[in-house]
Amino acid sequence: MKIRETGIALLLLAGLSAAQVTPLRDREEIIRYAKSAIGCPYIMGGSKWDPADKRWGGTDCSGLVGKAWAIAHWVPYRQPYHPYATIHLIQTPGPHWREVSLKSLVTGDACVFRYPRNNGGHTYIFEAGDGWGSHLIIEAGGRSVGVVYRWRQPPSSYYKYKGIRRTRLIENKGVSDIVVESDDGSPSFTYFGSSKTSSVDSYAHFLHDGRCLYNRVVSGSADRAVFAPNLPQAGPYKIFVTCNQASPNVAGVKVTLYHAAGSRTWTWDQGRLGLNQWLYLVGIWNLRKGRADKVVWEDSSATPRDGTHLFRADATMFRLSNEVIVDGMGGAPGRFATIGQALSWLRSHRSLDRDRIRITTDKVVEMGPLDVDLLDDLVIEGDADGNGKPCTVVIPPGPCGKWSVKTGIYLEIPIQRNWTLKDLTIVPVYKGPGVKTGAVALAVDSMASARTHNGFTLNLERVTLTGSLSGDLPARADRDERARCTRWGGGSGAERGVLVLRAVSSAGDGNWQTLKTRGLTVSQGDGPGVALNAACTQVRIEGRTLVSYNDGEGIVYRSGLHSYLVINGGPGSERVVVAHNKRSGILVDAPYAPASRVTISGCLVHHNGSASTDAGLLTRTPAGLVKDSIFAFNTRYNWYHRAPGTSSSPLAVRSERCTFHDARYSVGDTSPVCVSSLADYNRMTFRDCIFPGPPAAGRLEAIY
C-alpha cells in the first residue's frame, strides 16, 4: 500500500518543538490504544476513529502510529491529531523516537519503510513475532482493508526499512516483570527429561522470538521444566505462564510454585489456556530475593498420553505486584506504616498492574502531605480489613506538587487513568481550637500539561474531609464545630476550598475528565466546601452526600466549555444535603450553552447564606434542570437565577417537583425564588412545584 507525501508534509515537522516533552507510556498502553482502531476505515491523512462506531472517521498508517504512541501528547480517539508521517518517522533519531534493530523489536515498537522511487511509505505497530520473519501487527492497511490486526512479512531489502522505538517508554521487563524463557540460555531455566526443540514458541508480550522445548507425552512420561528467576528484590509477586500451539497440546499439566511458606499447585490445560498470551495463576505470593523460589511444570499427570499431544515448556513470568498494605507498622515485604511510604515504594516499582493501597488499620498518621503522582490506575482502600470503619488519615499540610498553596493530599492524575479513593476520613493534625490551616484538604489536578487532553476518571466513595478535634479525632459534620476544631480550607479565588478540582483545558470537546462522588462529606471548612473548576469535564455527585458548616459556599461549580454537572441524590438517606454553609448552598456559574449542562436532583438545601447576595441555589446558566429537591430557610433566597447573555439568548431552565419553603429574609423582599429580569422569568418553566408560606402560598414571585 502506497502513501504519497508531498513537500507540504515537511511543514508539519517544522511547527513542532523537539523540546516538547512527551508523556510517559508503557507498551501495553500502546497496544490497547492501537487495537481500539481495528475495523475502522482507512482515510489518507486521517487520524480519528470511534471504537464504538467502526464506520465513523478513519486513519492512515502514520496517524495510527502517532496517536498510539501519544507523540507529542495523548489525544482521544475521536480527536484528529497527525503531526508525523512516514517521511518523518524514517529519520532517526527523531524528536520522540529512535532506531532499533529488527532483531530487538518487542511489543509496542513500530516498523517504517519508504519506497525508493517515489514519496510513499508505510508504518505499523509491532506486537510480536520474529524481527527478521513474520510480524504480528496492527496497521492501517489501505482502503480495501482499513485498520487490521494480522501477520505480515516485512518488506525486502529493496526498501529503506527500519525498526523504531518511542522514547520516554516505561520498561517493565527485567524490572517488575521478570521473564524466564526456555530458549534464552539462561541459568534460570532447567529441563529434566527427554525434550525436543520447536522453532515455534509463544509470542506473548515481552517474549523474544526463538525456540521452545517440548515432549510427546506417552505412558510413563515424567518431564519437568524448572523456572527459577533471579528476582531483584523480595516482595509480593504474581505468576503467569504461556505456551504455543503448533500441534495438539496436553491437558493436566501441573504447575507448582515453591516459596518460603510452602508450595501451591495449579492444573493447566495447555490445549486451551495461555496460548500465545499470559495466563495468570490466581494469587499473590511473597517471594525471596535471588533464586530461592521457583516454578516447576510437570507432565506426569498430563493427558492424553498418546505420543501425539505435546507438553510444551515456553515461559514463566514473575510480576511484582503493586498491591501493598498499610497497617500502621510496616517492616515486611509489601507492608508499610503509612500511605506516604507506600506511595514512595510504588513510584519506584511500576508494574502493569493497577496500584492498590489496602489500609488495614483504623488510623494512619502521616509524616507530611501526600503527593500522589503515580502513573498507573490507582485504588486507595481505607477499609481493607472489612470492619466497616473508614480509616482516619491524619495529615500535616504543606507544599505539594504543582499546587500553589498548602495541601493535605495532592492528586496529579495521569492521562487515561482511573483512580479511586474510598472509605477515608481525612483530617489535619490538630493544632488547637479554631485554627485555620490555610490548606486544601484534597486538591485534584491533571498530570497533562495545559491545553492538552487528559481523559482521567476520579472516583471518591465514602470520603470525608473535615476538621480535627483534640487527639486528631474527626469533627462531626452534623453540628457546628468550627470554633473547636483545626480546619481545612486554603487557596484563593476559584481555587479556594476544602476539596478543589482543577480540570481546565482548552483542548476542546472529547477531552473528558470525570469526577464521580458518592457518600462524600465536606465539613467545617474555612471557605467553600467543594470548588469545581471544570472545562471538558463531567462532574457527578451522587447520594449520601453532606456538605455542611463551611465558611464559604457549600458547592461551587465554575464551568468552561463542554462540561456537565449532575448532582443526583435520592429519597431519604440517599439525598444530597447542603446545609448551614455561611454563603450560598450551591453556586453554579455555567454561562456557556449548549456546551455546558446542569442537572440538580434529589437535594435538600437548607439554612445556607448570610448576606443579601446569597441563596440556597444561585445559578447563572442558560440551560439546566432542577428537580425533586427541597430548598428551605436559606438567606436571601431559596433560588436566585440569573441568565447570562442578552434577553434573546435561548433558555431552557426547568424546575420539576421541587418545594421552596420560606427563605430567611435579610432585606425587605419576601420571595422564595428570584430571577434577574422579567424576560428571564418568562423563559423559565416550573412544573408541579410547591411554594408554601408567605407572602402568597402556592405562588412564584419574580423580582427584577
N, C-alpha and C positions, 0 to 999 in steps of 0.2 A: 504494500500500500504506500503510495507516494504522497508526500505532503510538500507543497511548494511554498517557499517563503521568500518574499522579495526583500529588497533592501530596507523596506519600511520596518521589518521586524527588528532591525538593528536599533531603531529608535526606542524600542521597548526597554532594552538594556540600559540605554543612556539615561533614562529617567529614574533608575533605581540606584539606591545608595548601597555600595558594597559593605558599608559600615553598619547597615541596618541589622539589628540583632534578631535572628530567627528564634521562634520558641523552641524549647526542648521537646523532643519527640522520641517515642520508642518504636521499635519495629512492628509490634503488634498493632499500634495505632495506625501506622501507615497502611498495613494490610486491611484492617477493618474499614478505613475510610475509602480505599480504592475499591473494595468489594461492594460498597454501597452503590456503585455506579453500574454494576454488572446488569446487562439487559437494557441499558439506556441507549439512546440514539448516538450515532457519530455525527458531529457537525464540525466542519472546518472552522478553526478559530474559536470553537465553543469551550466552555469551562463550567457548565452548571447542569445539575440534574436533580431529580427528586426520587429518593429511594422508594417512596410510597406511590409514585406515578411514573412508571418506566417510559411512558410516551412523552413526558414533558422534558424540555430542554435538550441538552446534548453536549458532548465534549469531543475534542480531538485528543491525540495521544499525549502531547505535552501539557495540555490543560489538565488531564487526569493525573499525570505525574506531579506537576507543580502543586496542585491542591492536596493530593495525598501526602506529599512531603511537607506541606504547610510552609512554603517559602514564598515570600519572606515573612508571612504571617498566616495564621489559620483563618479560613473563610468557610461559612456554612455551605452546605451542598447547593442550595438554590441561588447563591450569590455568584455572579461571574467574577473570575479573577485569573488572569492569564499573562503573567509578566515574562515568562520564558518560553522559548520554542527550542526545537532540536538544534538550531543553529547556535544557540547559546549553550545548551547542555553539553554539546560535544567539546566545548572549550574548557579544559581543565588546567589548573584548579579554577573553579567558578566561584561566584560570590557566596554560594551556600552549598557547594558540593566539591568532591574531589574524585579522582580516578582510582579505581581498584582493579586488580587483575581479575580475569574471568574465573580463575580457579578459586578465588576467595569470595565470590558472590554469596551472600546469605539473604535471608528473608528481609524484605523491605528495601533492598538495593534496587537499582534500575539499570537498564541497558539502553544505549543510544547508538544509532548509526546514521550515517549520511551517504546519500548516493553520490558517487564521484563525478557524474556528468551533468548534474542539474542541482537545483536548490532544494531538493526534497530530503526528507529524513523520517525517522521513526524512533519512538522510545516506549518503554513499557516497564511495569513494576515486576520485579523478580520475586517469586515466593519460595521456590525450591527447585532442585534438580542439579544436573551436572553443568558447571560453568562452561565447559567446552562441548557439552552434548545437549540433551533436551532440557528445556526450561519450562517450569510451571509458572504461568504469568497471569497478570491482569493487564489488559491493553484495550485501548480504543482502536479497533482493528480495521476500520473503514466503514463506508456507508452500508455495505451489504450485510455486515455482521454486528455493528455497533460496539458496545463495550462487552468484552468476553473474558472468560476465565478458562484457560486451555493450556495444553502443552504446545510448544513450538521449538523448532530448531533455530539456533542463531544464524545470522547471515554468513555468507562465505567471506573469506579474507579480501574479496573484491571490494567490499565496503569498508569505510572508515568506521570502526566498531569499538565501543568502549563499555566497560562496566563503571558505573559511577555510584558514589555513596554520599548521602546527605551529611553535612556537618551538624554539630550540636545534637548528635544522637545519644540517647541514654542506652548504653550497652549493659545488658544484664548477664549475658553468658560469661561464666567464669567468675562472676561477682556474687550475684544472688541466685543464678541458675547454673548449677554445676552439672554438666552433662558428661556421662561416661558412655562412649560408643565402643562397639566390639571391633571396629576396623581401624582405630586410630593408633594402634601400637602402644596404648597407654598401659602402664603398670597397674592402673586401677581396674583393668578387666582381665579375668582369667576364665578359660573354658575347660571343663573336665568332661571328657567323653570323646566320642568319635564324630568329629564335625567335618563339614564341607564348607566351601566358600561360595557365596552367591554374589553375582555382580549387581544384584538389585537389593537395595536396602531401603529403610524407611526414609521418607522425605518430610518428616515432621519438622516444624520450625526449629531453627538453630542447628540442625544436623548437617554435617559435611556429606556430600555425595561420595559414595565409595562402595564398600562391600559389607556383608554381614555373614555370620556363621549360622549354619543350620544342620539339623539331623533328621533323617527319615525315621520316624518313630515306629518301632516294632516291639514285639513282646520281649521284655527284659531290658528295654532302654532305660537308662538312668543318668542322662547327661545333666550337667549343671553349668549355668553361666553365672559368674560372680562379678558383681559391680561394686567395687569398694572405692568410693570417691575420696579424694584428698580435700576434705572440707576446710575452707579457710578460717572458719570460726565455729564455735559451738552455738547452738540456738535451735529454735523451732523450725522444722522442715516439713515440706510436703513431698510426696513421692509420685513420679509419673513414669509410665513405660510406653513403648511404642514398638511396632514391627511392621514389616511389609507383607504383602500378599501377592506374590507372583505365582504361587502354587497353593493348593489347599493346605491350611494350617490346622493344627490340633486344638482341641479344647482341653480344659482341665489342667493347664499349666499352673504349678504352684509358684507363687512369688512371695518370698519371705524376707521381711526386714528384721535384721539383728541389730539391737541397740542396747544401751547400758541397762535399761529397765527390763529387758527381756526380748521377746520377738512377737511378730504379727504376720500372719499368713493370709493371703488372698488367693482366690482361684480365678484364672484368666482364660477366657476363650479367645485364642489368637486368630480364630477364623472370623470373628465378628467385631471385636473391640480393639481400639488402639491402632487401627490400620492407617499408617501414614499420618497419624496425629497423636498427640499426647493423651494418654488415659490416666486420669487422676485416681489414685488409690486412696480412698477417703480416710482422712485423719491427719493430725499434726503431731510430729514426733520430735522430742528433744534429742538431738544428735550431738556427738562429741567432735571436737576439732581433730583434723587429721584423718587417718584411715581406720579409725577404731570401729566404725559401723559399716554395714554392707547390706546389699540386696542380692538375693540369690534366686535365679529362675531354675526350675526343675521340671523335667518331663516324665518323671517316674510314675505319675498318675494320669498322664495325658492320654486322650483318646481322639480318634481311633488309632489303634496300633497296627496299621495295615501296610506299613512300608511305603505308603504314598503320601500321607499327610506329614507336614513338616513342623518341627519345633524350631522356632527362629530366635536368635539372640541378636537384637539390634542395639537398643539404647535404653538407659535409665537416666532420669533427670531428678536431681535433688534441689528443690526450690526453697530458699529461705522464706519462711512465712512472715508476712507483715501483720500478723495478728499478735498483739502484745497485751500484757495485763498490767494494770496499775493497781497495786494492792496496799500502797502506803509504806511498804517495807523494801521491796526490790531484793537485789542480791542474788538472783538466779537467772539463767538464760530466759529471755523473753518476759521478765518481770521487772517492774520499775516502781520506785516510790512515788513519783509524781508524773503528771502529764507532760511537763516540760522535759523530763528525762526521756520519756517515751518518744516524744517528737524528735529530740536530738538523735536518738538511735535510728528512727525511721528515715530521717534525712540522708543518712549515710548508708542505708541498706535498701535502696529502692528495688522493688520487685514488681513483676507484672500482676501480682495480687493486689486487691484493694487493701489499703491501710486500714487497720481496725484497732482501736484502743478500747479495751474492755476493762472497766473500772469495777473492782470487786470490794471496795471499801466505801463507807458512807460519807467520808470526809477526806479531802486531799488539800493540803496546804502547799501552795506553790512558792517557789523562791523568787519569782519575778513574773512580769507579764508574759503571756503566751503568744508567740509569733508563729502562727500556723501557716506554713508556706510549702507544704508537701506537694508533690507532683502527681500523685495518684488519686483515685477515688478514696474517700475517707469516711469512716464511721467512728464517732466517739460515743460510747455507750456507757451511761452512768449507773445503770442498774444491772450490771452483768452477773451479779450474784443472785438476782432474782428475788430479793426480799421485799420488793415493792416500794423501796425508798430511793429517791434520787440522790445522787452524790452531790454534796455541798463542796464546791470548789472555791477556796479562799485565795484571792489574788492580790498581791501588792501592785497597783497600777504603775505604769511607766511608759517611756517612749518605746514604740514598737513598729517595725516595718516601715512602710511608706506613709503612715498616718502622721498627720502634723501635730496631734495632741496626744496626751497620755491615753493609754487604753488598758483594759484588762485582758481581753482576747482580741487579736487582730487576725481575721481570716483573709488570706490572699489566695483566692481560688483560681486555679489554672483553667485554661480553655477546655471546654467539653468535659468537665469533671462534675461528678455528683458527690456532694458532701452532706453528711447527716450528723447532727448533734442531738442527742436525746437523753432525757432523764438526768438533767443537770440543773443545779441551783448555783448561780454564780454571784458571789458577794465580794466586796473589797475587804481587805484587812481592817479590822476595827481600829479607829484612831480616836474615837470619842464621840459624844452625842452631838448630832447636828453638823458634823464635819463634812465638808464637800471635797471630794477627791479631785474634781476638775477633770475626770477621766471618763471616756466612753467605755461602758462595760463590754460591749460586743460590737466591733467595727467590721463591716463586710465590704470587701474590695475585690477587684479582679486583678489577676496576675498579668493580664494582657495590657499592652501599652494603650495610651489614649488613641481614639479614632480607629481602633481595630476591633475585630469581632471577639467575643468572649464565650458565649454559649454555655455558661455554667448553671448548675442547679444546687441550691442550698435548701435543706430540709431541717427545720427546727421542731422537734417533737418533745413536748413537756419540758420546755426550758424556762427557767425562772431567772430573771435579772432583778435583784432587789438590794436594799441596803443591808448592813451588818450591825447587829447589836453586840453588846459586851460578850466576849467569848467567841466572837466570829459566828454568832448564830444568825440565821436569815431573819430579816424583818418580815412581819406578816403583811400580806397585800390587802387584807380586808379591813384594815384600820390605819389611821394616820400615825406613822411612827417616824416622821421626818425629823422631829426635834430630838429623837432618842438615838438615831442610827447614823452610821457613816454611809455617805450616799454616793452613788454613781451619778454621772452627768457631766459632760465636758464638751469642748469644741465651741465653734462659733458659727453663726449664720445657719445655712442649710444643713451643716454637718454637726449640729449640736444635738445631743440627746444621750439616752442610755443605750439603745440599740440603733445603730446608724448604718444604713445601706448606701453605698456609693457605687452605683452601676450606671454610669453616664457615658455614653458613646455617641459619636457622630457617624457611625458606620452604616446606619440605615436599617430598613426593615429586614427581617430574617436573622438579626443579631440578637437572639433571645437569651437573656439571663432569666432565671426563675428563682424566686424566693417563696417557699411554702412553709407555713407555720401551723401547728395545731397544739393546743394546750400551752400556749405562750402566756407568761406572766411578766409584766414590766411594772415596777412599782417603786415609790419613794425616791424618784429621780430628781436631780437638780436640773430642770429644763424639760424639754419634750421627752416623752417616754420612748416612742418609736419614730424615727426620722427616716423616711424613704425617699431617696433622691434617685430617680429611675428614668432612663431612656432605653428604649428597646428591651424592656423588662416586663415580665409578668410577676405580679405580687399576689399571692393568695393567702389570706389569713382565715384559718378555719376555726371551728368552735372550741369551747372550753378555754377561751382566752380572756384574760383580765388585765386591763391597763388602768392603773389607779394611783392616786396620790402623787402625781408628778407636778413639778412647779411650772412646767410649760404645757403645751398641748398633749393630749393622750397619744394620738397618732397623727403624724404629718406626712402627707403624700404630695411630693412635687414631681410632676411628670414632664418628661420631654416627649419627643415623638415616639410613636409605636409602642406605647406602654399600656398595660391593663392592670387595674386594681380590682380585686374581688375580695370583699370581706363577707364571709359566708358562715354565719352562725346557724343555730337551730333552736328548737324549743327547749325550755327548762335549762338544765345544766350545760347544754350544748351552745348556749348563747355566747356571743362576743360581747363582753361587758366593758364599757369605757366609762369610768366614774371618778368623781372627786379630783379631777385634774384642775390645776389653777387657771389654765387658759382653756381654749375650746377643746371639746372632746375629740372630734375628728376634723382635721383641716385637709381639704382636698383642693390642690391647685393644679388642675389639669386642663389648660386652656386650648389644647390642640385637638381639633376634630377633622376628620373622623379617626385620626390615628391614636387617640387616647380614649379609653373606655373605663367607666367606673360602675361597679355594682356593689351595693351595700345591702346585706340581708341578714336577718336574724340577730339584730343587735339590741342591746339595752344600753342607752346612752343617758346618763343622769348626773345631776349635780356637778356639772363642769362649768368653768368660766368664772371670772371675777371682774372683768372690765366691760365697758359698754360696747366694745368691738368683738366680744366673744359670742360663741354659740355652742350648742351641743354638736351640731353638724354645720360646718362652714365650708361652702363649696364655691368654686369658680371653675365651671366646666360646661361646655355646650352639649354634652351627652352623658347621661347617667341614669341609673335606676336605683331607687331606694325602696325596699320592700320588707314587710314582715318584721318591723322594728318598732321599738318604743323609745321616745325621746321625752324626758321629763325633768322639770325643775332645773333647767340649765340657764345660765346668765350669758347674754342678754336674751337670746332667742334659743328655741329648740333647734331651729334650722334657719340659717341665713344663706340664701343663694344669690349669687351674682354671676350673670352670664358674661363671658369675655367677648370682645369684638363689638361690632355695631349691632343695632337692633335688627338688621336684616340677616344676620348670621343664623344658620339653621340651628334649631334647638330640639333636643329630644330628651328632656329631663322629666322623669316619671316617678311618682310615688304610689305604691300599692300596699294596701292593708297595713298602714302604719298608724300609730297612735301618738299624738302630740299633746302631752299633758302641760299643765301650767308652766310657763317659764318663770324664772326668778328675776323680776323686772328691776333693773337698776336705774332706769330713767322712766319718763312718763308714758311711753307706749306700752301696749299690752297685747302684743301679737305673738302667738306661738311659732308662726312661720313668717319669714320676711323675705321679699325679693327686692332687688335694687331698682327696678323700674316696672312701670305698668306693661311695657312691651314684653319684658322677660316673663312677667307673671302670666300674661295671656298665652304664652307658648309652653307653659308647664301643665302637666297632667296629674291629677290626683284621683285615684280610684279606690273606693272602699276605705278611705282614711277617716280617722276619728279625731276630733279636736275638742275634747271636754274642757270644761272650766271657763272662767270669764275671759273676754268680755261677752262673747256670744257663743254659747255651746254649739258645736257642730258646724262652725263657720270658719273658713280661712280668711284672714285679713292680710292684704298686701300693703306694705308701707313703702313708699317710693318718693 
